[in-house]
């Protein structure tokens, strides 16, 4: 795999996320939804306690 040595990750990441969302969001399994929800709750809890 060859990649350009210069990658602007701050510009690249949102594109990747939106592409992932549009292709996968309607295909998520219940387990994946549960995992993502739990991960979000963990982040919210850790932020609330800091």
C-alpha positions in Angstrom: 0.0 0.0 0.0 1.5 3.3 -1.0 0.2 6.5 0.6 1.1 10.1 0.0 3.6 11.1 2.7 1.6 14.3 3.4 -1.9 13.6 4.8 -4.0 16.3 6.4 -5.8 14.1 8.9 -8.0 16.9 10.1 -9.5 17.2 6.6 -9.4 13.5 5.9 -11.2 12.2 9.1 -14.6 13.9 8.6 -14.7 12.6 5.0 -14.0 9.1 6.3 -16.6 9.3 9.0 -19.3 10.6 6.7 -18.5 8.0 4.1 -18.6 5.3 6.7 -21.9 6.6 8.1 -23.6 6.8 4.7 -22.6 3.3 3.7 -22.9 1.5 7.0 -25.4 3.3 9.2 -28.4 1.5 7.8 -26.5 -1.9 8.0 -25.4 -1.7 11.7 -26.3 -4.7 13.7 -28.0 -4.5 17.1 -24.7 -5.5 18.7 -22.8 -2.7 16.9 -25.5 -0.1 17.9 -25.3 -1.3 21.5 -21.5 -1.1 21.5 -21.5 2.4 20.0 -24.2 3.6 22.5 -22.3 2.2 25.5 -19.0 3.8 24.2 -20.8 7.1 24.0 -22.2 6.7 27.5 -18.7 5.9 28.8 -17.3 9.0 27.2 -20.1 11.1 28.6 -19.6 9.7 32.1 -15.9 10.3 32.1 -16.3 13.9 30.9 -18.9 14.5 33.6 -16.6 13.3 36.3 -13.6 15.4 35.3 
